[in-house]
Amino acid sequence: MIQPPPQPATRSSWYRSIKSTTRSGLRVEPATNAPLAALRGALGVAIALFGALALSTPAIATSAALGAQLAGMATFQRSYRPQPWLALATALGLSLSTFVGYVVSPWPPLFLAVLALWAFGAGMAWVGGQTAGILASMTVTVMLGIVTLPTTVPEAAQHAAVIAGGGAIQALLVLIWPVNRWGAHREALAEACASMADYARRLRHDPFAPFDPDPLMVARDAAQVTPGQARSRPSELTGVRSLVERMRPALAALADPRVGAAEEGRERDRARELLAAAAEILDMAARSIRTGQPAPIPEHAYRALALPEDGPVLDGIAKHTALRLIGLLAEIHDALDAQDDEAQPRYLPRPGLRALVPHTARAVRRNWTWRSPVLRHAVRTAVVVTLAEGVGRVLPFGHSYWAAMTAMMVMRPDFSQTYSRGVARLVGTVVGVGVASAVMVAAKPAPWVCGLLAVCAVGCAYLTMRSGYMALSTLVTIYVVFLLSMDGLVLSHTAEERVGMTLVGGVLALAAYAIWPTWQTVRLPDRLAAHIAAAGRYAAATLDAYGEPSTASRRAMREALLDLRGARAAMIATDASAANEPIRHRGLRPSQVADARAAVAAISRAAMLIEAHAPTATAPAPGAVAFATTVRDALTRAADAVREGEPADVSGVESAYTDWSAAPDGTPPELLRDASILTEAIDGLQDALG
């Protein structure tokens, strides 16, 4: 059965969605960047601006300042790549787009065609993630604005060169004035330790407490470094992440009364004591990683890990799990005490520039289909930006490029971000132009004073980039207006035109998404199916690791867990975006999606218990391998049923478990107990999907 189409949007649903996205766009968060980093970025703009202004014309100074400003913004993007390379790559992209745009600017039809191609490429850049998409969008905006300044090809080349020079200044400043160079990496790893500590504390009171793997995923992303970064990475950032990831199954297995410590009595008290000690040691690790300084472990935490004076309290598999947990905690402490001159451990390689090209090409090929939201976003962006530029040129106003710039900057691959950013951009532009125009009309500052005001505005923009898009849009608008006013423009005659063109671009962008949307709601069945299938592969991999113990089976288990985390993150992101859209899916009710997600979480937890016990396996267990095949096939069929809109049928799992548990093949009782929990969780998935 084919998936039914989503329910058509009604007037009330549109009102609800626009109200929600508007509030999101106008929200100002009390968060700022590091003041020294913002000061460094503003200094780079000042050097480029006033250096060019002293040696050349205000037009050249404008280009240099724009290059420095946008390259500086690149260093604040959420990326774990070296910041100087981000600044240089952005500057080169800006320089190239400026020169190409000017060369074709004398022929409007050719310019519009090149603009459409450039905007399409910027839209496809989202296959590389948010940072790549944002940086590529900057190249389009600078093409639109800068081509109005030069008058000859040599001047265009000069403008392109000074734009690259502005980015080079920012890259050089990052090298000679590093501000918290490893701060993002430290925060990611420390947050992973802190989240695991919080999980241990919650397990003391709730043995089935949920766990959020997102901090572990972020920490893994931060651990991917280039060979150059690996040579200079602080010792406290190496070796801890994998230990923290391996700790989660041990914590959950120890707390679970079905496979770990008894629900009440001395065993439960001992488990709570160990969980509390683990939380304190993990908090110590987080503090040590954030500061780069050793953090002492409290004496009572040491005593809690020691064997009680009256002998061991835990028995059997619970005792083994506790010993494994204590061993992991000791390894974390040893890793943080390692000296800088010790041999660097293996690291997760991040693709360099040469490896990034084929990687990007493969990502583009995967998204070269109309089902891909990235391709649809690229086509929509190319059409809207070109249309906005054409409409701006036809209208009897100046500053036509503001319409296309607005459309380029607000459009995103999903509805909620596009509408929230669109509203924020419109409001921020109106406020920014109003403030800057009032200052210009009242004070009539000289070009050098305009430059100083622009530097102050961009410094505030760098500082408040995390405060929300409306605040950033307001400050960037003030910066651009002051910057473009150094040539003596009278803004009282142009403020209305700038605001009008911004409104035109914003309305076109929002209308385009309403006419040709890419609804995340439609993707919910596929995301849920991918989540179910990934959970099945992980559960089967844990059983295989027990049934056929080997390095390869444990590596496969690890890879399956990473795939499961990625599928879960994609499901959550799609579900969150779909909640703000004005349509609802006819095949999957919100309550059904929530129940299915809870059932998949139960399957994942049951598989995690098997992973916790897998290190005890020493001999092959054929029954576990056969049951793994049944589980994998059943959950794959369930995923296919969700995609097709049919009821899921996983009844074969229960009968397979019954046959396995009755067979006298010497399967350890703890594995059968874990498998029974997994079978119950899979039955719960069938109930959730109906």
C-alpha positions as CSV (number, residue, x, y, z in Angstrom):
1,M,0.0,0.0,0.0
2,I,1.4,3.4,-1.0
3,Q,1.8,5.9,1.8
4,P,-1.2,8.3,1.8
5,P,-0.4,11.9,1.1
6,P,-0.2,14.4,3.9
7,Q,-3.3,16.2,5.0
8,P,-3.7,19.6,3.2
9,A,-2.9,22.7,5.1
10,T,-5.8,24.7,6.4
11,R,-5.9,28.3,7.3
12,S,-5.7,27.6,11.1
13,S,-2.7,25.3,10.6
14,W,-0.9,27.9,8.6
15,Y,-1.7,30.5,11.3
16,R,-0.3,28.1,14.0
17,S,2.8,27.4,12.1
18,I,3.6,31.0,11.1
19,K,2.9,32.1,14.7
20,S,5.3,29.5,16.0
21,T,8.1,30.2,13.5
22,T,7.7,34.0,14.0
23,R,8.2,33.6,17.7
24,S,11.2,31.5,17.1
25,G,12.8,34.0,14.7
26,L,12.2,37.0,16.9
27,R,13.6,35.3,20.0
28,V,16.8,36.8,21.4
29,E,18.8,34.3,23.4
30,P,21.1,35.4,26.3
31,A,24.2,33.8,24.7
32,T,27.3,35.4,23.4
33,N,30.6,34.3,21.8
34,A,34.0,34.7,23.6
35,P,34.6,38.5,23.9
36,L,38.3,38.1,22.9
37,A,37.3,36.2,19.8
38,A,34.8,38.9,18.8
39,L,37.5,41.5,19.5
40,R,40.0,39.6,17.3
41,G,37.4,39.5,14.5
42,A,36.6,43.2,14.7
43,L,40.4,44.0,14.7
44,G,40.8,42.0,11.5
45,V,38.0,44.0,9.9
46,A,39.6,47.3,11.2
47,I,43.0,46.4,9.8
48,A,41.6,45.6,6.4
49,L,39.2,48.5,6.3
50,F,41.5,51.3,7.5
51,G,44.5,49.9,5.7
52,A,42.7,50.0,2.4
53,L,41.1,53.3,3.2
54,A,44.6,54.8,3.8
55,L,46.1,53.4,0.6
56,S,43.2,53.6,-1.8
57,T,39.5,54.6,-2.3
58,P,36.4,54.0,-0.1
59,A,35.2,51.4,-2.7
60,I,38.4,49.3,-2.3
61,A,38.1,49.7,1.5
62,T,34.6,48.4,1.3
63,S,35.6,45.3,-0.5
64,A,38.5,44.6,1.9
65,A,36.2,45.0,4.9
66,L,33.5,42.8,3.5
67,G,36.1,40.1,2.8
68,A,37.4,40.3,6.4
69,Q,34.0,40.4,7.9
70,L,32.6,37.3,6.1
71,A,35.9,35.4,6.6
72,G,35.7,36.4,10.3
73,M,32.1,35.0,10.5
74,A,33.4,31.7,9.0
75,T,35.6,31.3,12.1
76,F,32.6,31.4,14.4
77,Q,30.7,28.7,12.5
78,R,30.2,25.4,14.3
79,S,33.1,23.5,12.7
80,Y,35.9,21.5,14.2
81,R,38.2,22.2,11.3
82,P,41.2,24.6,11.8
83,Q,39.8,28.1,11.8
84,P,42.5,29.6,9.6
85,W,41.6,27.3,6.8
86,L,37.9,28.2,7.2
87,A,38.8,31.9,6.9
88,L,41.0,31.3,3.8
89,A,38.6,29.1,2.0
90,T,35.8,31.6,2.6
91,A,38.0,34.4,1.3
92,L,39.0,32.6,-1.8
93,G,35.3,31.7,-2.5
94,L,34.3,35.3,-2.0
95,S,37.1,36.5,-4.3
96,L,36.2,34.2,-7.1
97,S,32.5,34.9,-7.0
98,T,33.2,38.7,-7.0
99,F,35.4,38.5,-10.1
100,V,33.2,36.1,-12.0
101,G,30.1,38.2,-11.1
102,Y,31.7,41.4,-12.4
103,V,33.0,39.9,-15.6
104,V,29.4,38.9,-16.6
105,S,27.7,41.9,-15.1
106,P,27.6,44.1,-18.3
107,W,25.2,41.5,-19.8
108,P,22.1,41.2,-17.6
109,P,20.8,37.9,-19.1
110,L,24.2,36.3,-18.7
111,F,24.6,37.7,-15.2
112,L,21.2,36.3,-14.2
113,A,22.2,32.9,-15.6
114,V,25.5,32.9,-13.7
115,L,23.7,34.0,-10.6
116,A,21.3,31.1,-10.9
117,L,24.1,28.6,-11.3
118,W,26.0,30.1,-8.3
119,A,22.9,30.0,-6.1
120,F,22.2,26.4,-7.2
121,G,25.7,25.5,-6.2
122,A,25.4,27.2,-2.9
123,G,22.2,25.3,-2.3
124,M,23.8,22.0,-3.1
125,A,26.6,22.8,-0.7
126,W,24.2,21.9,2.1
127,V,25.2,18.2,1.4
128,G,28.3,19.1,3.4
129,G,26.4,20.3,6.4
130,Q,25.2,23.6,7.8
131,T,28.6,25.2,7.9
132,A,29.3,24.5,4.2
133,G,25.8,25.7,3.2
134,I,26.2,29.0,5.1
135,L,29.7,29.7,3.8
136,A,28.6,29.0,0.2
137,S,25.6,31.3,0.7
138,M,28.0,34.2,1.6
139,T,29.7,33.9,-1.9
140,V,26.4,34.6,-3.6
141,T,25.6,37.6,-1.4
142,V,29.0,39.2,-2.0
143,M,28.6,38.6,-5.8
144,L,25.4,40.6,-5.7
145,G,26.7,43.5,-3.7
146,I,30.3,44.0,-4.9
147,V,29.6,44.0,-8.6
148,T,28.0,47.4,-8.2
149,L,31.4,48.9,-7.2
150,P,34.0,48.2,-9.9
151,T,33.9,49.9,-13.3
152,T,36.6,47.9,-15.3
153,V,37.9,44.4,-15.3
154,P,41.3,45.4,-13.7
155,E,39.3,47.1,-10.9
156,A,37.2,44.0,-10.5
157,A,40.4,42.0,-10.2
158,Q,41.7,44.5,-7.6
159,H,38.5,44.2,-5.6
160,A,38.7,40.4,-5.7
161,A,42.3,40.6,-4.5
162,V,41.6,42.8,-1.6
163,I,38.6,40.6,-0.6
164,A,41.0,37.7,-0.4
165,G,43.5,39.9,1.5
166,G,40.8,40.7,4.1
167,G,40.3,36.9,4.6
168,A,44.0,36.3,4.8
169,I,44.2,39.0,7.6
170,Q,41.6,37.1,9.6
171,A,43.4,33.8,9.1
172,L,46.7,35.4,10.2
173,L,45.2,36.8,13.3
174,V,43.8,33.4,14.2
175,L,47.3,32.0,13.9
176,I,49.1,34.6,15.9
177,W,46.3,35.3,18.5
178,P,44.6,31.9,19.2
179,V,41.6,32.4,21.5
180,N,40.7,29.2,23.2
181,R,41.9,27.2,20.2
182,W,40.7,23.8,21.5
183,G,37.7,25.3,23.3
184,A,35.0,23.7,21.1
185,H,36.7,20.3,21.3
186,R,37.1,20.6,25.0
187,E,33.5,21.5,25.5
188,A,32.2,18.7,23.3
189,L,34.2,16.0,25.2
190,A,33.5,17.6,28.6
191,E,29.7,17.6,27.8
192,A,29.9,13.9,26.9
193,C,31.4,13.2,30.3
194,A,28.9,15.4,32.1
195,S,26.0,13.8,30.3
196,M,27.2,10.3,31.3
197,A,27.6,11.5,34.9
198,D,24.0,12.8,34.9
199,Y,22.9,9.5,33.4
200,A,24.6,7.6,36.3
201,R,22.9,9.8,38.9
202,R,19.5,9.3,37.3
203,L,20.0,5.5,37.2
204,R,20.4,5.5,41.0
205,H,16.7,6.5,41.3
206,D,15.3,5.2,38.0
207,P,17.0,2.0,36.7
208,F,15.3,2.6,33.3
209,A,16.2,6.3,32.9
210,P,16.5,7.4,29.3
211,F,19.8,8.5,27.8
212,D,20.5,11.1,25.2
213,P,23.3,10.0,22.9
214,D,23.6,13.4,21.2
215,P,26.6,14.6,23.4
216,L,28.4,11.4,22.5
217,M,27.8,12.1,18.8
218,V,29.1,15.6,19.1
219,A,32.1,14.4,20.9
220,R,32.8,11.9,18.2
221,D,32.6,14.6,15.6
222,A,35.0,16.8,17.6
223,A,37.4,13.9,17.9
224,Q,37.8,13.7,14.1
225,V,40.9,15.8,13.5
226,T,43.5,16.3,10.7
227,P,47.0,14.9,11.1
228,G,48.3,18.3,11.9
229,Q,45.7,18.8,14.6
230,A,46.4,15.3,16.0
231,R,50.1,16.3,16.6
232,S,49.2,19.4,18.6
233,R,46.0,18.1,20.4
234,P,46.2,18.4,24.2
235,S,46.7,15.1,25.9
236,E,43.5,15.4,27.9
237,L,41.5,15.3,24.7
238,T,42.8,11.9,23.7
239,G,41.7,8.5,24.8
240,V,38.7,9.5,27.0
241,R,35.9,9.6,24.5
242,S,35.9,5.9,23.6
243,L,36.1,5.0,27.3
244,V,33.0,7.1,28.1
245,E,31.1,5.5,25.2
246,R,31.9,2.0,26.5
247,M,30.7,3.0,29.9
248,R,27.1,3.4,29.0
249,P,26.2,-0.3,28.6
250,A,28.0,-1.1,31.9
251,L,26.0,1.6,33.8
252,A,22.7,0.5,32.3
253,A,23.4,-3.2,32.9
254,L,24.4,-2.6,36.6
255,A,21.3,-0.6,37.3
256,D,18.8,-2.8,35.5
257,P,17.3,-5.2,38.1
258,R,16.5,-7.8,35.4
259,V,20.1,-8.4,34.6
260,G,22.1,-6.5,37.2
261,A,21.8,-5.7,40.9
262,A,18.7,-6.9,42.7
263,E,15.8,-4.4,43.0
264,E,16.1,-4.0,46.7
265,G,18.6,-4.9,49.5
266,R,22.4,-4.8,49.8
267,E,23.0,-5.3,46.1
268,R,20.9,-2.3,45.1
269,D,22.6,-0.2,47.8
270,R,26.0,-1.3,46.4
271,A,24.9,-0.5,42.8
272,R,23.8,3.0,43.9
273,E,27.1,3.5,45.6
274,L,29.1,2.6,42.5
275,L,26.8,4.8,40.3
276,A,27.3,7.8,42.6
277,A,31.1,7.2,42.5
278,A,31.0,6.9,38.7
279,A,29.1,10.2,38.5
280,E,31.7,12.0,40.6
281,I,34.6,10.7,38.7
282,L,33.0,11.6,35.4
283,D,32.3,15.1,36.7
284,M,35.9,15.4,37.7
285,A,36.9,14.3,34.1
286,A,34.6,17.0,32.7
287,R,36.2,19.7,34.8
288,S,39.7,18.5,34.0
289,I,39.0,18.5,30.2
290,R,37.4,22.0,30.3
291,T,40.3,23.6,32.2
292,G,43.2,21.5,31.1
293,Q,44.2,21.1,34.7
294,P,44.1,17.9,36.9
295,A,41.0,17.7,39.1
296,P,41.3,15.6,42.2
297,I,38.9,12.7,42.8
298,P,37.2,12.9,46.2
299,E,38.4,10.3,48.7
300,H,34.9,8.9,49.3
301,A,34.7,8.1,45.6
302,Y,37.9,6.1,45.8
303,R,36.5,4.3,48.9
304,A,33.3,3.5,47.1
305,L,35.1,1.7,44.3
306,A,37.1,-0.4,46.7
307,L,36.0,-3.9,47.8
308,P,33.8,-3.6,50.9
309,E,35.5,-4.9,54.1
310,D,32.9,-7.7,54.6
311,G,33.6,-9.0,51.1
312,P,31.8,-8.7,47.7
313,V,28.2,-7.8,47.6
314,L,27.4,-8.3,44.0
315,D,27.4,-11.8,42.4
316,G,27.4,-13.3,38.9
317,I,26.9,-11.1,35.9
318,A,26.3,-8.0,38.2
319,K,29.7,-8.5,39.7
320,H,31.4,-8.8,36.3
321,T,29.6,-5.6,35.2
322,A,30.7,-3.7,38.3
323,L,34.3,-4.8,37.7
324,R,34.1,-3.6,34.1
325,L,32.7,-0.3,35.2
326,I,35.5,0.2,37.8
327,G,38.1,-0.7,35.2
328,L,36.7,1.9,32.8
329,L,36.8,4.6,35.5
330,A,40.4,3.8,36.3
331,E,41.3,4.0,32.6
332,I,39.6,7.5,32.3
333,H,41.7,8.6,35.3
334,D,44.9,7.3,33.8
335,A,44.1,8.9,30.4
336,L,43.7,12.3,32.0
337,D,47.0,11.8,34.0
338,A,48.9,11.0,30.8
339,Q,51.9,13.2,30.0
340,D,52.2,15.3,26.9
341,D,55.4,13.5,25.8
342,E,53.7,10.1,25.6
343,A,53.0,8.5,22.3
344,Q,49.8,9.9,20.8
345,P,47.0,7.3,20.5
346,R,45.2,6.6,17.3
347,Y,42.7,9.3,16.3
348,L,39.7,9.6,14.1
349,P,40.9,11.1,10.8
350,R,39.0,14.0,9.3
351,P,39.2,14.2,5.5
352,G,41.6,16.8,4.2
353,L,41.1,19.0,1.2
354,R,42.2,16.3,-1.3
355,A,39.9,13.6,0.3
356,L,37.1,16.1,0.7
357,V,36.5,16.5,-3.0
358,P,35.5,12.9,-3.8
359,H,33.6,12.7,-0.5
360,T,31.6,15.8,-1.6
361,A,31.1,14.3,-5.1
362,R,29.6,11.2,-3.6
363,A,27.3,13.2,-1.3
364,V,26.1,15.2,-4.3
365,R,25.4,12.0,-6.3
366,R,23.4,10.6,-3.3
367,N,21.3,13.7,-3.3
368,W,20.8,14.0,-7.0
369,T,17.1,13.0,-6.8
370,W,13.9,14.9,-6.5
371,R,13.3,13.1,-3.2
372,S,16.3,14.9,-1.7
373,P,15.5,18.1,0.2
374,V,18.9,19.5,-0.6
375,L,18.3,19.3,-4.4
376,R,14.9,20.8,-4.0
377,H,16.4,23.5,-1.9
378,A,19.1,24.2,-4.5
379,V,16.5,24.5,-7.3
380,R,14.2,26.7,-5.2
381,T,17.1,28.9,-4.2
382,A,18.3,29.4,-7.7
383,V,14.9,30.3,-9.0
384,V,14.0,32.7,-6.1
385,V,17.4,34.5,-6.0
386,T,17.4,35.0,-9.8
387,L,13.7,36.2,-9.8
388,A,14.4,38.5,-6.9
389,E,17.4,40.1,-8.7
390,G,15.3,40.4,-11.9
391,V,12.3,42.0,-10.1
392,G,14.7,44.4,-8.2
393,R,16.1,45.6,-11.5
394,V,12.7,46.1,-13.0
395,L,11.3,48.1,-10.1
396,P,12.0,51.8,-10.1
397,F,14.2,51.7,-7.0
398,G,17.8,51.6,-6.2
399,H,19.7,48.9,-4.3
400,S,18.0,46.1,-6.2
401,Y,20.6,43.6,-5.0
402,W,19.1,43.8,-1.5
403,A,16.1,41.7,-2.6
404,A,18.3,38.8,-3.9
405,M,20.6,39.0,-0.9
406,T,17.7,38.7,1.5
407,A,16.3,35.7,-0.4
408,M,19.7,34.0,-0.4
409,M,20.4,34.5,3.3
410,V,17.0,33.4,4.6
411,M,16.3,30.3,2.5
412,R,17.0,27.0,4.2
413,P,16.2,23.4,3.2
414,D,13.3,23.2,5.7
415,F,10.1,25.2,6.3
416,S,10.6,26.2,9.9
417,Q,14.1,27.7,9.5
418,T,13.2,29.5,6.3
419,Y,10.2,31.2,7.9
420,S,11.8,32.0,11.2
421,R,14.9,33.4,9.5
422,G,12.8,35.3,7.0
423,V,10.8,37.1,9.7
424,A,14.0,37.8,11.7
425,R,15.7,39.1,8.6
426,L,12.9,41.4,7.7
427,V,12.6,42.8,11.2
428,G,16.3,43.1,11.6
429,T,16.8,44.9,8.3
430,V,14.1,47.4,9.1
431,V,15.6,48.1,12.5
432,G,19.1,48.2,11.3
433,V,18.5,50.5,8.3
434,G,16.4,52.7,10.6
435,V,19.1,53.0,13.2
436,A,21.9,53.5,10.7
437,S,19.9,56.0,8.7
438,A,19.1,58.1,11.8
439,V,22.8,58.2,12.7
440,M,23.8,59.2,9.2
441,V,21.2,61.9,8.8
442,A,21.8,63.4,12.3
443,A,25.6,63.2,12.5
444,K,26.7,63.2,8.8
445,P,29.9,61.4,9.7
446,A,33.0,61.5,7.6
447,P,34.2,58.3,5.8
448,W,36.7,57.4,8.5
449,V,34.0,57.8,11.2
450,C,31.6,55.6,9.1
451,G,34.4,53.0,9.0
452,L,34.8,53.2,12.8
453,L,31.1,52.8,13.3
454,A,31.1,49.8,11.0
455,V,33.9,48.2,12.9
456,C,31.9,48.7,16.2
457,A,28.8,47.2,14.6
458,V,30.7,44.1,13.2
459,G,32.3,43.5,16.6
460,C,28.9,43.5,18.3
461,A,27.7,41.2,15.5
462,Y,30.5,38.7,16.2
463,L,29.7,38.9,19.9
464,T,26.0,38.2,19.5
465,M,26.1,35.6,16.7
466,R,24.6,33.0,19.2
467,S,21.9,35.4,20.4
468,G,19.5,34.8,17.5
469,Y,19.2,35.7,13.8
470,M,17.3,38.9,14.4
471,A,20.0,40.4,16.6
472,L,22.7,39.3,14.1
473,S,20.7,40.6,11.1
474,T,20.2,44.0,12.7
475,L,23.9,44.4,13.5
476,V,25.1,43.2,10.1
477,T,22.6,45.6,8.4
478,I,24.0,48.5,10.4
479,Y,27.5,47.4,9.5
480,V,26.7,47.2,5.8
481,V,25.0,50.5,5.7
482,F,27.8,52.3,7.4
483,L,30.3,50.5,5.2
484,L,28.6,51.5,2.0
485,S,28.1,55.0,3.2
486,M,31.8,55.8,3.2
487,D,31.5,57.1,-0.4
488,G,29.2,59.9,0.8
489,L,25.7,58.4,0.0
490,V,22.8,60.3,1.6
491,L,20.9,57.5,3.3
492,S,17.8,59.6,3.8
493,H,17.1,59.0,0.1
494,T,17.9,55.3,0.1
495,A,16.7,53.9,3.4
496,E,13.2,53.3,2.1
497,E,14.6,51.6,-1.0
498,R,16.7,49.3,1.0
499,V,13.8,48.3,3.3
500,G,11.5,47.9,0.3
501,M,13.9,45.6,-1.6
502,T,14.4,43.6,1.6
503,L,10.7,43.1,1.9
504,V,10.5,42.1,-1.8
505,G,13.2,39.4,-1.3
506,G,11.8,38.1,2.0
507,V,8.2,37.8,0.6
508,L,9.5,36.0,-2.5
509,A,11.5,33.5,-0.4
510,L,8.5,32.8,1.9
511,A,6.1,32.6,-1.0
512,A,8.3,30.1,-2.8
513,Y,8.3,27.8,0.1
514,A,4.5,28.0,0.4
515,I,4.1,27.3,-3.4
516,W,6.8,24.6,-3.7
517,P,7.5,23.2,-0.2
518,T,9.8,20.5,1.0
519,W,7.8,19.2,3.9
520,Q,9.7,17.2,6.6
521,T,6.3,15.6,7.6
522,V,6.4,13.6,4.4
523,R,9.8,12.2,5.4
524,L,8.6,10.9,8.8
525,P,7.8,7.4,7.6
526,D,11.2,7.0,6.0
527,R,13.0,8.4,9.0
528,L,11.1,6.1,11.3
529,A,11.7,3.1,9.1
530,A,15.5,3.9,9.0
531,H,15.5,4.2,12.8
532,I,13.8,0.8,13.1
533,A,16.1,-0.9,10.7
534,A,19.2,0.5,12.4
535,A,17.9,-0.7,15.7
536,G,17.5,-4.2,14.2
537,R,21.1,-4.2,12.8
538,Y,22.4,-3.1,16.2
539,A,20.5,-5.7,18.1
540,A,21.6,-8.4,15.6
541,A,25.2,-7.2,15.9
542,T,25.2,-7.5,19.6
543,L,23.9,-11.1,19.4
544,D,26.5,-11.9,16.7
545,A,29.2,-10.5,19.0
546,Y,28.1,-12.9,21.7
547,G,27.4,-15.8,19.4
548,E,30.7,-15.5,17.4
549,P,33.1,-13.6,19.7
550,S,35.8,-11.9,17.6
551,T,37.4,-8.6,16.9
552,A,35.4,-8.3,13.6
553,S,32.1,-9.0,15.3
554,R,32.8,-6.4,18.0
555,R,33.8,-3.9,15.4
556,A,30.6,-4.6,13.5
557,M,28.7,-4.0,16.7
558,R,30.4,-0.7,17.2
559,E,29.6,0.5,13.6
560,A,26.0,-0.6,14.0
561,L,25.7,1.5,17.2
562,L,27.0,4.5,15.4
563,D,24.5,4.0,12.6
564,L,21.7,3.7,15.1
565,R,22.7,7.0,16.8
566,G,22.7,8.7,13.4
567,A,19.3,7.4,12.5
568,R,17.9,8.4,15.8
569,A,19.3,12.0,15.4
570,A,17.8,12.2,11.9
571,M,14.5,11.0,13.2
572,I,14.4,13.5,16.1
573,A,15.4,16.4,13.8
574,T,12.7,15.5,11.2
575,D,10.1,15.1,13.9
576,A,10.9,18.5,15.4
577,S,10.8,20.2,12.1
578,A,7.5,18.5,11.2
579,A,5.9,19.7,14.4
580,N,6.2,23.3,13.1
581,E,4.8,22.6,9.7
582,P,1.1,23.4,8.7
583,I,0.4,19.8,7.5
584,R,-0.1,16.4,9.1
585,H,0.6,13.0,7.7
586,R,-2.5,10.8,7.1
587,G,-0.6,7.6,7.6
588,L,1.2,8.2,10.9
589,R,-0.4,9.9,13.8
590,P,1.9,12.0,16.2
591,S,1.0,9.6,19.0
592,Q,1.9,6.6,16.8
593,V,5.3,8.1,16.0
594,A,5.9,8.8,19.7
595,D,4.9,5.2,20.6
596,A,7.1,3.8,17.9
597,R,10.1,5.9,19.0
598,A,9.6,4.7,22.6
599,A,9.5,1.1,21.4
600,V,12.7,1.5,19.3
601,A,14.3,3.0,22.4
602,A,13.4,-0.1,24.3
603,I,14.9,-2.3,21.6
604,S,18.1,-0.3,21.7
605,R,18.3,-0.6,25.5
606,A,17.8,-4.3,25.4
607,A,20.5,-4.6,22.8
608,M,22.8,-2.5,24.9
609,L,22.4,-5.0,27.8
610,I,23.6,-7.7,25.4
611,E,26.5,-5.5,24.5
612,A,27.4,-5.1,28.2
613,H,27.5,-8.9,28.6
614,A,29.3,-9.6,25.3
615,P,32.8,-9.4,26.8
616,T,32.1,-12.5,28.9
617,A,31.5,-14.6,25.7
618,T,34.4,-16.9,25.1
619,A,32.9,-19.7,22.9
620,P,30.6,-19.6,19.8
621,A,26.8,-19.8,20.5
622,P,25.0,-20.9,17.3
623,G,21.6,-20.2,18.9
624,A,22.5,-16.5,19.3
625,V,23.6,-16.2,15.7
626,A,20.4,-17.8,14.4
627,F,18.3,-15.5,16.6
628,A,20.3,-12.5,15.4
629,T,19.3,-13.3,11.8
630,T,15.6,-13.6,12.8
631,V,15.7,-10.2,14.7
632,R,17.5,-8.5,11.8
633,D,15.1,-9.8,9.2
634,A,12.0,-9.1,11.3
635,L,12.9,-5.4,12.0
636,T,13.9,-4.9,8.3
637,R,10.4,-6.2,7.3
638,A,8.9,-3.8,9.9
639,A,10.8,-0.9,8.4
640,D,9.6,-1.8,4.9
641,A,6.1,-2.0,6.2
642,V,6.3,1.5,7.7
643,R,7.6,2.9,4.4
644,E,4.7,1.2,2.6
645,G,2.1,2.2,5.1
646,E,1.3,-1.4,6.0
647,P,0.9,-3.1,9.5
648,A,4.2,-4.4,10.9
649,D,4.4,-8.1,11.6
650,V,7.3,-9.3,13.8
651,S,5.6,-12.4,15.3
652,G,8.3,-14.7,14.2
653,V,10.7,-13.3,16.8
654,E,8.8,-14.6,19.7
655,S,8.6,-18.1,18.3
656,A,12.3,-18.1,17.4
657,Y,13.1,-17.1,21.0
658,T,10.9,-19.9,22.4
659,D,12.7,-22.4,20.2
660,W,16.1,-21.1,21.2
661,S,15.5,-21.0,24.9
662,A,14.2,-24.6,24.8
663,A,17.2,-25.9,22.9
664,P,19.9,-27.5,25.1
665,D,22.8,-25.8,23.4
666,G,24.5,-24.4,26.5
667,T,23.5,-20.8,26.0
668,P,24.4,-18.8,29.1
669,P,21.3,-17.8,31.2
670,E,22.2,-14.1,31.2
671,L,22.1,-14.0,27.4
672,L,18.7,-15.7,27.3
673,R,17.5,-13.2,29.9
674,D,18.7,-10.3,27.7
675,A,17.1,-11.9,24.6
676,S,13.8,-12.2,26.4
677,I,13.9,-8.5,27.2
678,L,14.7,-7.8,23.5
679,T,11.8,-10.0,22.4
680,E,9.3,-8.1,24.6
681,A,10.6,-4.8,23.2
682,I,10.1,-6.0,19.6
683,D,6.5,-7.1,20.5
684,G,6.0,-3.5,21.8
685,L,7.0,-2.1,18.5
686,Q,4.4,-4.2,16.8
687,D,1.8,-2.9,19.2
688,A,2.9,0.7,18.6
689,L,2.6,0.4,14.8
690,G,-0.7,-1.4,14.9
